[in-house]
């Protein structure tokens, strides 16, 4: 798979936080396969899906949040053909009926032990039929469809597809410099339009803890303007904004974080449209590269890598050479890589702010030749080795952290006995 195809596959539009929306998509698809009104729905979910869908508001549901409303709204109101826009333009007059179905116990949710980090299994029972679907490794990657116990479709996990991408920072830099932008105009124009619109929505209206507005109103630093707008996009997205987002690495917050600072910076500096789009290509691919090493869902907060990619995109806009960009990237990741993901919710906006502010500092280090050196903690001799360490830290080092976070969120503390 080449970079053009990869960007087309990854920079897709999502309406609402991707984990609850993926659940709603799976539920809508399962209902479609059932071909009758479900009387019971079972949702078996991986820990990371539960973690990320537990506390975030679901768009089009008038402030409702959680897994149950995602399942029921998807099953009875959603349009599976829209995939991650499954709940767009649903009939809100039916929401009170959805509440009643939840109260009556139509949904049963359970943790799927031993599953991949991103795993959604929906099973439905009707009067005549049963249906089951499984989504795994990517938010719309349906690997199994069954009806009445008969397999209708079965496909492989998306993990193997990801391994075919030939990534390196240098190759991404060269591609950004030389790619045919006409092949990417549609998705880049959409990213610019959608992601700035939700950032402005967060600045203009009250969402979550209003982190973006707090930063904008309390600081005169230009860099904090970029931080504020990116954070405001998350404020809006985590708290039910009905504006769509072009995602990165399966995440709206990461899509916002990668793109919004680059877009605003380029426009404020009156840089050309071509320069802006090449910087977005660089930033998006860099974010995807790092996340491919980290894994789609992890205890490692994805906005850390997204912030690094964004500020490296600004470095690209400024015409810095590859060596400066690579030093900036290592500086940034050396500091904030312990930031935990404890699910999608309003505090994600503060994590974006923290990560972007640290990223600006790492960039200043690189420009002033004050970069960290090999042997400073997890810093290695070059950028590729350092990225390998970050991937190992996220995938393996934070695995137990991920389990503890989930157990604390569901208030299951018997894991503590393991350490006594």
N, C-alpha and C positions, 0 to 999 in steps of 0.2 A: 504494500500500500504506500502511495506517495504522500507528500505533505498536503497537496491540494485535497485529495480524498479524505485524509485524516481530519483536516480542518472542517470540511463539509459535514463529516460525520459527528464531530464533537461540538461545533459551535451551532447548536440547535436552540430553538426557542422553547422556553418552559414558562408555564403560567402557574406561579406559586413555587414554594420550596420543593425541590425535586424528590425528596423521600416520600412525603405524604402524597404528592402528585403521582409518583410511580405506583404507590399502593392503590390510589384511585383508578389509575390506568389498568392495573392488573384486575381490579374488581369489575371495572366496566367490560373488559374483555371476557372475563369469566362469565359474566351475566349474559353477554352476547352469545357465547357458546351454549349456555344452558337453555336458551330459547324459551324461557318461561320466568315467571316471577319467583325469585328465590325466597325460601322460607327459613333458611339457616345459612350463615356464612362463616367459614372458618379461615382465619388469617394466621399463617405460621411465618414468622419473620425473624431474620437474623438480629442479633443484638444491636448492630449499628443502625439498622433500619428503625428499630424501636427507639433507639436513642435520638435519632434525628427527626423522627415524626411525632414524638411524644409531646413536645411543648410549643410547637410552632403553629401559628394560625393558618388555616386553610383558606385560600382565596375563594370568593363567591359564596362563602358560607356565613357571612355577616358576623365575623369575629370568632366563630367556633374553631376549636383546635383539637388535635389529637388524632389517634389512629381510627377510632370508631367512625367519626364523621367522614374521614377519607374513604373508608371502605364502603359505607352506606351511600354516600353521595356519588361515588363512582358507579356502584352497582345499579342505582335507580335513576340517576340524573345525568351520568356522564356519557360522553361519546368517545368510544375507544379508538375510533379512526383518527382522533386528534392527538393521540399519544400524550405527551407531556403538557398539552393544552386541553386535557380531557374535561376539565371543569369550567372551561371558558363559556360564558353566556348560558349557564344552567338556569332553570326556572327556580328562582329563590322563594317563590310562594310555596314550594314543596318542602322547604327546610324544616318546618315544624313537624311535618310527617316523618322526616328523617330522624328527628329527635325522639319521636315516639317509638320508632322501630328500634333505636338503640336502647331506650328504656325497657322495651319488651324483651331484650336479650337476643336479638337476631344475630349479633356478631359475637364470636368467640375468638380471642386473640391469645396466641401462645408464642413462646420463644422457640425457635428452631435451633436446637443444639447441633454443633459441629458443622454448620453451614458456612458457606463463604460469607465474607463481610457484607456483601450486598445480595440478599436473598429474600424474595417475596413469593410465598405460596398461598394462593387463594383457592378454596374449595367451596362450592355451593351445592345446596340441595334444594330441589323443587319438589312438587308433588309427583312428577313423572321422571324427571331427569336429574343427573348429577353432572358437575363439570369441575375441572381443576386446571389451573395454569401455574407455571413457575417462571419467575423472572430472576435472572442471576447475572452477577458481575457488572452489568450496566443497566441503567434505569428502564430501558425499553427492550432489553434483550430477552425475549420470550424463548425459553429453551424447551418448554413442554406445554402442550395443550391436550387435554383429555375430555372426553364426553362419555358418560356411562361406563367408565373404566377402559374405554378404547382410546388408544393413542392416535390423535389426529395429526399432530405435528411434533417433531422432536429435533432439536438442533444443538450445536455445541456451544459451550461457554464462549464469551467474547474475549477471555484472557488470551487465547492463542492468537487472535487477530492483532492484539496490541503488540505482541512480541515481534511482529513483522516490520515495525517502524524502525528505521535506521536513524537514531537520534544522536546528536552531540551538540554542544553549544555552538561550536564553529560551523557545523552544517546548517543549523537553524539561522545563524547570522548570514551565511552566504545565500540561503534561500530567500530571506527577507530582502536582501539587496538586489536579487536578480529575478525573482518570481514574476510571472505574468499576472498583474493585479486584476486584469479583466476577468480572470477565472474566479476571483474571490470577491468581486465588487458587491454582489448581492448579499452575501453573509456579513461582510464588513459594514456595508451601509446599514443593514439591519441592526448590527451590534451597536453602532454609533447612535442610531435613533432610539432604540429601545432602552439601552442602559443609561443613557443620559436622561431620558424621560423619567425613569424610576428614581434616579438620584435627585432630580428636581422635585419630584413628588414628595420625597422624604424631607427635603429642605422646606417646602412650602406648607406641608401639613404635619399633623401630630401623629407619630407612629412610635410604638415601643417606648424607649427611654429618650428618644430625640437626641441621640448621641451626635449625629451630624450637625444639627442646629446648635447644640451646645458648643461644639468646637468652632463652628463658623462665627458665632457671636462672642467668643471669648479670646480669640487670637487674631493678631494682625500679620502673622507669618504667611507668606504666599503658599508655602508647602502645605500649611494646615487647611487652606482652601481645598486642595486636592484631596486631602485626608477627609475633610468634612463631607464632601459630595459622595465619595465612595462609601463612607459610613452611613450617610443618609439613605443611599440606595438599599443598604441592608436593613436599616430601620424600617423602611417601607415594606420590603419583601418579607421580613420575618413577622410582620404584624398585619398581613392581610391585604396589601396593595393588590389591585387587580390589573396592574400593568405587567406585561410580559418582559422577560429578560433573555438575552442570549447568553447561554451558560458556557462555562469552561470546566473541563474535567468532571462533568456531571453535576456541577454546582452553580447555582445562581449567584451566591455570594462571591465565589471565585471569579465568575464571569464579570461581575461588577468591579471587583477589586483590580483585576488585570486591566480592564479597559478604561474605566472612568477617569483615573488620573492622566492617562496618556491622551485621551480625547480632549479634556479640558486644557491641559498644558499646551497641546499643539494649537488649539484654537486661540488661547490667550497670547501665544507667541507669534500668531499669524503665519504658522508654518503651512506648507502646501498640503493639499489633500493627499498627494502621493506619499509624502513623507509620513503623514499621520497613518495611512493604511499600512505602509511598510513597518512602522513601529508596532502597530497592532498585530501584524503577522508575526513579528519577532516575539512580542510579549505573550501572545496566545500560545505559540508553539513552545516557548520556554516554560510556561506554566504547565502545559500538557506533558512535557518531557519530565519535569520534576514530579508531577503527580503520578506518572506512569511508574516511577520508582517507588513512590510512597504507597500507592494503592488507592483505589477509589474512595473507600471509607476507612478511617483510621482514628486512633486517639490523637494523632498528629493533626493539629488544626490546619486545614487546607489554605486558609488565607495567608499563612506565613509564606508558602511558596508562591501564591498568587501575588502577594505584595512585592516579593522579590522580583518576579517577572515584570510587574508593572513599572517599578522604578528602573529596572534594566531597560525597559522600553523607553523611558524618558531619557536615559543615558544615550540610547540609540538616536532619539530625536535630536539630542545635542551634538551628534556627530562624533561621539567618543569612539576610540578604537576598541577592538575586541578585547584587548588585554585589560583595559580599564573596566569594561563591562564584566568580565570574568572575575576580576578582583572585587568589584562591588557585590556580585552575586554571592561569593564566598563569605564576605564580611557580613552580609545580611543574614545568611543562613546560620552562621556561627553563633548568633546571639539568641534569636527568637524561636529556635527549633524545638524547644520544650513546651511551647504553648499547646494546651490540651484542647481537644474537641469534646465538649460535653453536650452535643446536640445542637439542633437549630432552634434559636430563640433570640430575643432582643439583644442579649449581650454579645452576639456575633459582631454587631456594629462596633463595639469597643475593641474587640480583637482585631478588626480591620484597622482601626485607628492606631492601636499599639504597633501592629506589624508594619504599617506604612511609615510611621514615624521612625521606627528602627531602620527601615529600609533606606530612608533618606539619609540617615546618619552613615550607614554602610557605604552609600554612594559618595558622600563627602570624604570618607576615609580614602576611598579609591582615587578620587580626583586629587587629593592632597598627598598621596603616596604614604599614607599611614595605615595601610592594610595589615590585617592579621597575617602571621607567617605560619608556614607548615610546622606542625607540632604544637600550635596553640589550641589545645583541646582537640576538637574533632576536625580541625583544619588540616588538609593534606597538601601535597606538593602542587597539585593543579586542580582546576575546577571539576574535571570529570571524576577524579578520585574523591573529592569532597562531596559531590552529589551522590556517589555510591554509599558513602557513610550515612548521609541523610536518609537515603532509602532504607538502609539496614536499621537505623534508629527507629524509623516510623513503623516498618513492617514487623520487626522482631523485638526491638527494645521496648516498644510501647504496647506490646500485645497484652501484657498483664494489666497495664494502666487502663487499657480499653475495657477490660473485664471489670475492674474496680469501679470505673465511672458508671458503667451500666448498672451494676449492683447497687451503687449508691442512689442512682436515679429512681430505681424501683424499690428502694429501701430494703434490700436483701443483703444483710450484713454477715451472713454465716461464713463468707469468704475469709473473714479476719482470722478464723480459727486456723487457717493454713499457715499463718505467720507466727502463731504462738508456740 
